Amino acid sequence: MQGLYQYKYKNSWDCLKQIVRAEGIKGLYKGFVPRVSRVLTSVPLVFIFFERSAEIILNLVPRH
């Protein structure tokens, strides 16, 4: 619904119905593997970056 063909759908429910009608239930999972692959690689990097950044910042701040 956020792509080039957003004009084809009236709302989210209409989008869901059209996908299931045209491609079946499996159509709802189109793109699942690439998305999960990207998430499984990026999320750990974000957590690692956050932890390291927090350590660096806390070491720079003087403690009383």
WOTAHU-V837819 format. One record per run of one state. SS is the DSSP state (A for helix, B for strand, O for the rest). FROM is the first residue (numbers start at 0). LEN is the number of residues. Records with the same first field share a line. If there is no record, write none. Layout:
SS: FROM-LEN ; FROM-LEN
This chain:
O: 0-5 ; 8-3 ; 23-1 ; 29-2 ; 60-4
A: 5-3 ; 11-12 ; 24-5 ; 31-29
